[in-house]
């Protein structure tokens, strides 16, 4: 498996590449009530321990660390046992909105969120954000961060020497602790390429899900074998689409592949 490091400023360039870009959903959790996000504004949570959501593991709070915009953020706790992992929290499904954007010529779908990990934790749990296809089986683009190291991993549906599945990619790059970090993920429906940007870092994977139908973007965590819980905060979620031609032109100007790793 291989992936390449790209210019960190590329994310902003991609998202501002065309006036016809469509914002599908955005929230800063400001109009939510403190407490379980499940059931608020159409949000849903899933924990295998519960048959239908519940558990209050994804909760809106006004006491999140300073530095994010507004008064509210979402606290997301990992599970501590095999029966409470993985966990998901997501806004209403976007299948029809994604399809409408694709029909309008916007076939690079993006999701952006700010994340606060706090200080290094002892848990090896991993938490982040993923976008699924309409079957729920393919991860089109995504990332998560390991709580005890801050290392960022990419998630994508990938063809690994003939084996097509959802694979994990270790960037070997860590985020800074005790600070808000903004992540942007993109997925090109026509080519299958997925990208993840944060700070001065950017990585892409040429995925195997070209032509799939994007449907849903979730906050996601897995205990990763740990029986120690971890906590992160998310804020300022935005999901949308941009047209590929403008993005491609900007990628060329930016000098896409700076270095390559295997």
CORDASUL-V736525 format. One record per residue. N is the residue number from 1. RES is the residue in three letters. PSI is psi in whole degrees, 0 to 359 (* if undefined). D_LAST is the distance of its C-alpha to the last C-alpha in whole Angstrom. Layout:
# CORDASUL-V736525
((N/RES/PSI/D_LAST) (N/RES/PSI/D_LAST))
This chain:
# CORDASUL-V736525
((1/UNK/143/6) (2/UNK/153/5) (3/UNK/165/7) (4/UNK/149/9) (5/UNK/136/11) (6/UNK/171/15) (7/UNK/131/18) (8/UNK/332/20) (9/UNK/356/23) (10/UNK/325/22) (11/UNK/311/23) (12/UNK/323/26) (13/UNK/316/27) (14/UNK/314/25) (15/UNK/342/28) (16/UNK/16/31) (17/UNK/343/30) (18/UNK/143/33) (19/UNK/339/37) (20/UNK/6/36) (21/UNK/140/34) (22/UNK/125/35) (23/UNK/121/35) (24/UNK/321/35) (25/UNK/143/35) (26/UNK/148/36) (27/UNK/145/37) (28/UNK/12/37) (29/UNK/17/39) (30/UNK/330/42) (31/UNK/18/45) (32/UNK/155/44) (33/UNK/140/46) (34/UNK/134/45) (35/UNK/190/44) (36/UNK/126/42) (37/UNK/339/40) (38/UNK/123/40) (39/UNK/347/43) (40/UNK/132/43) (41/UNK/32/43) (42/UNK/1/41) (43/UNK/150/39) (44/UNK/145/38) (45/UNK/156/36) (46/UNK/131/35) (47/UNK/127/35) (48/UNK/339/35) (49/UNK/330/38) (50/UNK/147/40) (51/UNK/325/41) (52/UNK/90/41) (53/UNK/211/39) (54/UNK/177/41) (55/UNK/341/40) (56/UNK/25/40) (57/UNK/341/37) (58/UNK/105/36) (59/UNK/141/39) (60/UNK/135/40) (61/UNK/149/41) (62/UNK/10/43) (63/UNK/27/42) (64/UNK/162/38) (65/UNK/148/37) (66/UNK/154/38) (67/UNK/345/36) (68/UNK/163/36) (69/UNK/138/38) (70/UNK/189/41) (71/UNK/343/42) (72/UNK/153/40) (73/UNK/176/37) (74/UNK/124/36) (75/UNK/135/35) (76/UNK/116/33) (77/UNK/141/33) (78/UNK/162/31) (79/UNK/164/32) (80/UNK/2/33) (81/UNK/164/33) (82/UNK/337/32) (83/UNK/0/35) (84/UNK/32/34) (85/UNK/141/30) (86/UNK/167/28) (87/UNK/149/30) (88/UNK/149/31) (89/UNK/130/33) (90/UNK/155/33) (91/UNK/178/35) (92/UNK/147/37) (93/UNK/147/35) (94/UNK/18/34) (95/UNK/309/34) (96/UNK/324/37) (97/UNK/318/36) (98/UNK/315/33) (99/UNK/320/34) (100/UNK/320/37) (101/UNK/319/34) (102/UNK/319/32) (103/UNK/331/36) (104/UNK/358/37) (105/UNK/3/33) (106/UNK/98/31) (107/UNK/13/28) (108/UNK/111/26) (109/UNK/138/26) (110/UNK/156/25) (111/UNK/135/26) (112/UNK/138/27) (113/UNK/155/28) (114/UNK/143/29) (115/UNK/138/28) (116/UNK/116/29) (117/UNK/339/28) (118/UNK/195/31) (119/UNK/163/30) (120/UNK/135/28) (121/UNK/165/29) (122/UNK/344/29) (123/UNK/146/28) (124/UNK/10/24) (125/UNK/153/25) (126/UNK/132/23) (127/UNK/142/24) (128/UNK/219/23) (129/UNK/136/24) (130/UNK/152/23) (131/UNK/127/24) (132/UNK/160/26) (133/UNK/181/27) (134/UNK/343/31) (135/UNK/346/30) (136/UNK/3/29) (137/UNK/339/26) (138/UNK/131/23) (139/UNK/112/21) (140/UNK/321/21) (141/UNK/152/19) (142/UNK/171/19) (143/UNK/158/18) (144/UNK/162/20) (145/UNK/133/20) (146/UNK/130/21) (147/UNK/323/24) (148/UNK/344/24) (149/UNK/336/21) (150/UNK/4/21) (151/UNK/138/17) (152/UNK/133/16) (153/UNK/146/15) (154/UNK/152/14) (155/UNK/132/16) (156/UNK/151/16) (157/UNK/126/17) (158/UNK/148/15) (159/UNK/102/15) (160/UNK/92/13) (161/UNK/44/14) (162/UNK/348/17) (163/UNK/111/17) (164/UNK/121/18) (165/UNK/180/19) (166/UNK/120/18) (167/UNK/158/14) (168/UNK/135/13) (169/UNK/124/10) (170/UNK/116/11) (171/UNK/342/11) (172/UNK/22/12) (173/UNK/133/15) (174/UNK/147/18) (175/UNK/165/21) (176/UNK/138/24) (177/UNK/165/27) (178/UNK/39/31) (179/UNK/153/30) (180/UNK/134/29) (181/UNK/130/26) (182/UNK/124/26) (183/UNK/141/23) (184/UNK/127/23) (185/UNK/144/21) (186/UNK/155/21) (187/UNK/128/21) (188/UNK/112/22) (189/UNK/327/24) (190/UNK/323/25) (191/UNK/340/21) (192/UNK/355/19) (193/UNK/134/17) (194/UNK/149/17) (195/UNK/148/17) (196/UNK/130/17) (197/UNK/142/19) (198/UNK/138/21) (199/UNK/233/22) (200/UNK/14/20) (201/UNK/144/17) (202/UNK/135/16) (203/UNK/149/13) (204/UNK/157/13) (205/UNK/132/12) (206/UNK/95/13) (207/UNK/175/15) (208/UNK/16/18) (209/UNK/21/21) (210/UNK/136/22) (211/UNK/352/26) (212/UNK/167/26) (213/UNK/115/29) (214/UNK/146/28) (215/UNK/323/31) (216/UNK/140/30) (217/UNK/126/28) (218/UNK/146/28) (219/UNK/139/28) (220/UNK/141/26) (221/UNK/156/26) (222/UNK/141/25) (223/UNK/343/27) (224/UNK/40/24) (225/UNK/352/26) (226/UNK/142/28) (227/UNK/13/32) (228/UNK/131/32) (229/UNK/159/32) (230/UNK/160/30) (231/UNK/135/32) (232/UNK/166/30) (233/UNK/143/32) (234/UNK/148/31) (235/UNK/166/33) (236/UNK/62/33) (237/UNK/131/32) (238/UNK/133/32) (239/UNK/134/30) (240/UNK/194/31) (241/UNK/149/30) (242/UNK/158/30) (243/UNK/144/30) (244/UNK/320/27) (245/UNK/314/29) (246/UNK/322/29) (247/UNK/318/26) (248/UNK/319/24) (249/UNK/318/26) (250/UNK/325/25) (251/UNK/319/22) (252/UNK/318/23) (253/UNK/327/25) (254/UNK/346/22) (255/UNK/75/20) (256/UNK/298/17) (257/UNK/108/14) (258/UNK/319/14) (259/UNK/159/10) (260/UNK/141/7) (261/UNK/157/4) (262/UNK/*/0))
